[in-house]
Amino acid sequence: MPGRKPPKYIQIADGLRASIDAGEYGPGDQLPGETTLASAFSASPMTVRRALDVLKADGIIEAKWGTGVFVRQQFAPIRRHGIQRLARDRWGSGASIWSTDETRELVVDQLRVEETAAPTHIAAVLELGEGQTACLRSRRFVIAGRPVLLSRSFLPQALVLGSAITQPDTGPGGTYARLAELDHAPVHFREELRVRKPSTNEVELLELPIVSPVIQLVRTAWTAERRVIEVNEMVLDASVYVLDYEFDA
């Protein structure tokens, strides 16, 4: 209803957020304890805890076990240009699609490339027959020491066998440039996304507060013959990404 006050825990979260924005608490500073905050806001410790969970989910504060709650170092958002980054004139010229989004150095600090039996839902999309395998490229991307993205890319193993796609370094232009050299260039993409809670493994790999949401983004790539040649399952830290889609009417 118009004029109705938000719940008490939201009011507390907004108050703490305003104090942080005003510089009362800077990066690395410890916030007062739950009991002190409960007294200051005339609320129960449980209500204060819910307010802190809101700020943790937004990536503003973090809890350190046995120590307290601290203001996180603010991280400049990554603006992901969902359409421009996949244009052929980028990867076709040898540029990384990630360079469309970021000027900061993007590091892959965990990388695994292997032949594998694809999960059932992936095998169905790739139209893999019985006994046919996939090439899996699994990576963790880090910027300024902070994990921001997990990526699992599946391609038909028989199609990419012997190419640089099966190697850690795919070369200039990445996977799509190598597919073009194999006469299987992607010409159409679809991206599906949703926001959800992270799994325990994703919390660990992305170093997230357990209450922080993630963006699950699944990209499917087709050739001109309408063959699916890649399914890429990505998990993004929702607190650091802005998804930007710009196109003409």
Order of alpha helices (4+ residues) and beta strands (2+ residues): alpha-alpha-alpha-beta-beta-beta-alpha-beta-alpha-beta-beta-alpha-alpha-beta-alpha-beta-beta-beta
